[in-house]
């Protein structure tokens, strides 16, 4: 069995193939023989190979509901395209329970592709509260959180210790240290995920949110991006490239490329997800033992991360809803969520795991991550999220390459988002 990490957010994407979903206990469920049967999981991404043993455990305990794996592309954008193409198809669907990026929940729910879920079947009260909000649309629960994520600022603690400075809390401190300290050690200053793909949408949204701005309101029906805060946030990124403390090669970075650059000892600072901290700290990394993590900086203090992660949702046409719900409950159980962290290096959704002394000793970034998740904001909610994200990527990339000023870029983005809203 092979699991592939979805490029774009370092998140697992899973599709459980059944044949059409209705809530367990409904008349249609009874007509379909109780809603139980074998499951097929189509997946993109597990670099740590932790899920195979978990699924083996499920299969031994549920011989009538065995899980088989199907592979999706190694890209969040491609996975989204393949899922939506399938969901727009005829009466049959290959993908019936979907572990979708948190940003897709509104889109999939508004399109009628996924069904509301019975809240009482899942331990939502034990989850981090901002994570549960990503699984709701129009006041109803359409998915169950499986993995969460918040961006962290990774830094070379050995270098900053030699300089006698604390890690940056503000944009001005980040810029100064990236511009003045990094060159003394032959390092590039700062990088994130700046290739025009979903990762750039995340980085841009974090910059706008950290400056106090927003992009959309009212479930995507109101455009709010044309603001001084948005100009400040996008300007921060564009100025970094122009002034050189963000290297131009970072404009080609996704998660993996940026993580590798930091892990190989080429960067002083990196914005990435927690899995990059684990990887950079592992034996064999050029910076093992030299990595620290703090919240993302903002203009005047800690900034705002965008919530990452994935939610388990069920296709509106699935035939085996009870098996689907049972598998979702299994994947969100305390035992499995613990292994999501310890063996998968992915942040769990259960709040109590972030206070477990044993886990905190092994993963010292957990308190910082918990604070980041609690203060994080979702990406812009919209039934047309794929179009919104493409517009953000294109416009912000033009600003960072110098093709357009931040001021002109924000005005253009506001116009394009308004057009998307009208077309909807």
C-alpha positions in Angstrom: 0.0 0.0 0.0 1.3 3.4 -0.9 0.2 6.8 0.4 1.3 10.0 -1.3 1.4 13.4 0.4 -0.7 16.0 -1.4 1.6 18.8 -2.5 0.3 22.2 -1.6 -0.2 21.8 2.1 1.7 18.6 3.1 -1.7 17.0 3.8 -3.1 13.6 3.3 -5.9 13.3 0.8 -8.0 10.2 1.1 -11.0 9.0 -0.9 -13.0 6.1 0.5 -14.8 4.5 -2.5 -18.2 3.3 -1.6 -21.2 3.9 -3.9 -23.4 6.9 -2.7 -24.1 8.2 0.9 -27.2 8.8 3.0 -27.3 9.3 6.7 -27.1 6.0 8.6 -30.5 4.8 9.7 -32.4 6.5 6.8 -34.9 4.6 4.7 -32.4 4.4 1.8 -29.8 3.0 4.2 -32.2 0.2 5.2 -32.9 -0.6 1.6 -29.2 -1.0 1.0 -28.7 -3.7 3.6 -27.6 -1.6 6.6 -25.0 0.5 4.8 -22.0 -1.7 5.5 -19.5 -3.1 3.0 -15.9 -3.1 1.8 -14.3 0.3 1.3 -11.7 1.5 -1.2 -9.4 4.4 -0.2 -7.9 6.4 -3.0 -5.0 8.4 -1.6 -2.4 11.0 -2.2 0.4 11.1 0.2 2.0 9.7 3.3 5.8 10.1 3.3 6.2 8.4 6.6 4.3 5.2 5.8 2.3 5.2 9.1 -1.1 4.5 7.6 -0.5 1.0 6.2 -0.4 -0.6 9.7 -3.5 1.3 10.8 -5.5 0.0 7.9 -4.2 -3.5 8.5 -5.6 -3.2 12.0 -8.9 -2.0 10.6 -9.1 -4.9 8.1 -8.4 -7.5 10.8 -11.1 -6.1 13.0 -13.6 -5.6 10.1 -13.3 -8.4 7.6 -16.6 -7.5 6.0 -15.5 -3.8 5.6 -12.0 -4.2 4.3 -10.2 -1.2 3.0 -8.3 -1.3 -0.3 -6.2 1.6 -1.5 -6.4 3.5 -4.8 -3.8 6.2 -5.7 -4.5 9.8 -6.7 -2.0 12.3 -8.2 0.8 13.6 -6.0 -0.6 17.2 -6.1 -3.4 18.9 -4.1 -4.4 20.8 -7.2 -4.5 17.7 -9.4 -6.3 15.8 -6.7 -8.9 18.5 -6.5 -9.3 18.4 -10.3 -9.7 14.6 -10.3 -12.2 14.6 -7.4 -14.4 17.3 -8.9 -14.3 15.7 -12.3 -15.5 12.5 -10.8 -18.1 14.1 -8.6 -19.6 16.0 -11.6 -20.0 12.7 -13.4 -23.0 10.4 -13.8 -24.7 8.2 -11.3 -21.6 6.3 -10.3 -18.6 7.7 -8.6 -15.2 6.2 -7.7 -14.8 8.6 -4.7 -17.4 8.4 -2.0 -15.8 9.3 1.3 -13.3 12.0 0.6 -10.5 13.4 2.9 -10.7 16.9 1.4 -8.5 19.9 2.1 -10.2 22.1 4.7 -10.6 24.8 2.1 -12.8 22.6 -0.2 -15.6 21.9 2.3 -17.7 24.9 1.3 -17.3 24.2 -2.4 -18.1 20.5 -2.2 -21.1 21.1 0.2 -22.5 24.0 -1.9 -22.3 21.8 -5.0 -24.3 19.0 -3.3 -21.4 16.6 -3.7 -21.2 15.7 0.0 -23.9 15.0 2.5 -24.4 16.5 6.0 -23.1 14.2 8.7 -24.7 13.2 12.0 -22.8 15.2 14.6 -23.4 12.8 17.5 -21.4 10.0 15.8 -18.1 11.8 16.2 -16.2 13.2 19.2 -16.2 16.8 18.0 -16.2 18.3 21.5 -12.7 17.0 22.0 -11.4 18.6 18.9 -9.6 22.0 18.7 -12.6 24.3 18.1 -11.3 26.3 15.1 -10.8 23.0 13.3 -14.4 22.0 13.6 -15.5 25.3 12.0 -13.7 24.2 8.8 -16.0 21.2 8.5 -19.2 23.3 8.6 -21.0 25.0 5.8 -24.3 27.0 6.0 -24.6 26.0 9.6 -24.4 22.3 9.1 -21.7 19.7 9.6 -20.5 18.4 6.2 -17.3 16.7 7.2 -15.2 15.5 10.2 -11.7 17.0 10.8 -8.9 14.5 10.5 -5.7 16.4 10.3 -5.1 20.1 11.2 -2.2 22.4 10.5 -0.9 25.9 11.2 2.1 27.5 9.7 5.2 28.0 11.9 8.3 30.1 11.4 11.3 27.7 11.5 14.7 29.3 12.2 18.3 28.4 12.8 18.6 28.6 16.5 22.4 28.1 16.4 22.9 31.1 14.2 20.6 33.4 16.2 22.3 32.2 19.4 25.7 33.2 18.0 24.3 36.6 17.2 22.7 37.0 20.6 19.3 37.8 19.2 15.8 36.3 19.8 13.8 34.9 16.9 11.7 37.5 15.2 8.2 38.5 16.5 7.5 41.2 13.9 7.9 41.6 10.2 10.5 44.4 10.8 12.6 42.0 13.0 12.3 39.2 10.4 13.4 41.5 7.6 16.3 42.9 9.6 17.7 39.5 10.6 17.1 38.0 7.2 18.8 40.9 5.5 21.8 41.4 7.9 22.5 38.1 9.6 21.8 35.5 6.9 24.5 36.8 4.5 27.2 36.6 7.3 26.6 32.8 7.4 26.3 32.3 3.7 22.5 31.8 4.0 19.4 33.0 2.2 17.1 35.0 4.4 13.5 33.8 4.2 11.3 31.6 2.1 7.8 30.2 2.1 5.8 28.6 -0.6 5.8 31.1 -3.4 5.2 29.1 -6.6 1.8 30.0 -8.0 -0.2 27.1 -6.6 -2.3 26.6 -3.5 0.7 27.2 -1.2 1.0 30.7 -2.4 -2.7 31.3 -1.6 -1.9 30.2 1.9 1.1 32.4 2.3 -0.7 35.4 0.8 -3.7 35.0 3.0 -1.5 34.8 6.1 0.2 38.0 5.1 -3.2 39.8 4.6 -4.7 38.3 7.8 -1.6 39.2 9.8 -1.9 42.8 8.7 -5.5 42.8 9.9 -7.2 42.4 6.5 -9.5 39.8 4.9 -10.1 38.6 1.4 -13.8 37.5 1.3 -16.8 37.7 3.6 -20.3 36.2 3.8 -19.3 32.7 2.6 -17.6 34.3 -0.5 -20.4 36.6 -1.5 -18.7 39.8 -0.4 -15.2 40.9 -1.6 -13.2 42.6 1.2 -9.6 42.5 -0.1 -9.3 46.1 -1.3 -7.9 47.5 1.9 -4.8 49.1 3.3 -4.1 45.9 5.3 -4.1 43.7 2.1 -1.8 46.2 0.4 0.5 46.0 3.4 0.5 42.2 3.5 1.2 41.7 -0.2 3.7 44.5 -0.1 5.6 42.8 2.6 6.1 39.8 0.4 6.8 41.8 -2.8 9.3 44.0 -1.0 11.2 41.0 0.4 11.9 39.7 -3.1 12.7 43.2 -4.5 15.2 43.8 -1.6 16.7 40.4 -1.8 16.1 38.9 1.7 13.6 36.6 0.0 15.6 34.9 -2.7 14.1 34.9 -6.2 14.5 31.1 -6.4 11.9 30.9 -3.6 9.4 31.9 -6.3 9.7 28.3 -7.5 9.2 26.7 -4.0 6.4 24.5 -2.9 6.4 22.8 0.5 8.9 20.1 -0.4 11.4 22.4 -2.1 11.3 25.0 0.6 11.7 22.3 3.3 14.7 20.8 1.5 16.4 24.2 1.2 16.1 24.8 4.9 17.0 21.2 5.8 20.1 21.3 3.6 21.3 24.4 5.5 20.6 27.1 3.0 18.0 29.2 4.8 17.9 31.2 8.0 14.1 31.3 8.2 11.3 29.2 6.7 7.5 29.4 6.8 6.2 25.9 6.6 4.0 23.3 8.3 5.1 21.3 11.4 6.1 18.3 9.4 9.0 20.3 8.1 10.3 20.8 11.7 10.2 17.1 12.2 12.0 16.4 9.0 14.7 19.1 9.5 15.3 17.8 13.1 15.7 14.2 12.1 19.0 12.3 11.9 20.7 12.9 8.6 19.4 16.5 8.3 22.2 19.1 7.9 20.5 21.2 10.6 19.4 18.5 13.1 19.6 19.9 16.6 19.8 23.5 15.2 16.1 24.1 14.5 13.7 26.3 16.5 10.0 27.2 15.8 7.9 30.2 16.8 4.6 31.6 15.6 4.6 33.5 12.3 5.4 37.2 12.8 3.1 40.0 11.9 3.5 43.8 11.6 3.4 44.5 15.4 3.7 41.0 17.0 2.7 37.4 16.3 0.8 37.1 13.0 -2.1 34.9 11.9 -1.6 31.5 10.3 -4.0 30.0 7.9 -5.6 26.7 9.0 -4.4 23.8 7.0 -5.4 20.2 7.3 -8.0 17.9 5.9 -11.6 16.8 6.6 -13.3 13.5 6.0 -16.5 13.9 4.0 -18.8 11.5 2.3 -20.1 11.5 -1.3 -23.8 12.2 -1.5 -24.2 9.0 -3.6 -22.4 6.5 -1.3 -24.1 3.1 -0.6 -22.3 2.1 2.6 -22.9 5.1 5.0 -22.5 3.1 8.2 -19.1 1.7 7.2 -18.1 5.1 6.1 -19.1 6.7 9.5 -17.4 3.8 11.4 -14.1 4.3 9.4 -14.2 8.1 10.0 -14.8 7.4 13.8 -11.8 5.0 13.7 -9.5 7.5 12.0 -10.4 10.2 14.5 -10.2 8.0 17.6 -7.6 8.9 20.3 -5.4 6.0 19.5 -5.2 6.7 15.8 -4.9 10.4 16.2 -1.9 9.8 18.5 -0.3 7.8 15.7 -1.1 10.5 13.1 1.3 12.6 15.2 3.9 10.1 16.4 4.3 8.1 13.2 2.9 10.5 10.5 4.3 13.8 11.8 0.9 15.3 11.1 -0.9 17.5 13.7 -3.9 15.7 15.2 -7.3 17.3 15.7 -7.8 16.1 19.3 -7.0 18.9 21.8 -5.8 16.7 24.7 -2.9 15.3 22.7 -1.3 18.8 22.6 -1.0 18.7 26.5 0.3 15.1 26.8 3.7 15.5 28.6 5.2 12.5 26.7 4.2 14.0 23.3 5.4 17.5 24.2 8.8 16.1 25.1 9.0 14.3 21.8 7.5 17.2 19.8 8.5 20.4 21.6 6.7 22.6 19.0 3.3 21.3 20.1 2.5 24.2 22.5 3.4 26.7 19.8 1.4 24.8 17.2 -1.6 24.6 19.5 -1.5 28.4 20.0 -1.1 28.8 16.3 -4.1 26.6 15.5 -6.3 28.4 18.1 -5.4 31.8 16.6 -5.5 30.7 13.0 -8.1 31.7 10.4 -9.5 29.6 7.5 -8.8 30.4 3.9 -11.5 32.4 2.2 -14.7 30.4 2.3 -16.4 30.3 -1.1 -18.5 27.8 -3.1 -16.1 28.7 -5.9 -12.9 28.3 -3.9 -10.9 26.8 -6.7 -11.4 30.0 -8.8 -10.7 32.3 -5.9 -7.5 30.5 -5.1 -6.3 30.7 -8.8 -7.0 34.4 -8.8 -5.0 35.0 -5.6 -2.1 32.9 -6.8 -1.8 34.7 -10.1 -2.1 38.2 -8.7 0.2 37.8 -5.8 2.8 36.1 -8.0 2.8 39.1 -10.3 3.3 41.4 -7.3 6.2 39.3 -6.0 7.9 39.2 -9.4 7.6 42.9 -9.8 5.2 42.7 -12.8 2.7 44.8 -10.8 2.8 47.0 -7.8 1.1 45.7 -4.6 -1.4 48.5 -4.9 -2.3 47.6 -8.4 -2.3 43.9 -7.6 -4.9 44.4 -4.8 -7.2 46.5 -7.0 -6.9 43.8 -9.7 -7.6 41.0 -7.2 -10.7 42.8 -6.0 -12.0 43.1 -9.5 -11.3 39.5 -10.3 -12.9 38.2 -7.1 -16.0 40.4 -7.8 -16.2 38.8 -11.3 -16.0 35.3 -9.8 -18.8 36.2 -7.4 -21.0 37.6 -10.2 -20.4 34.5 -12.4 -21.5 32.3 -9.5 
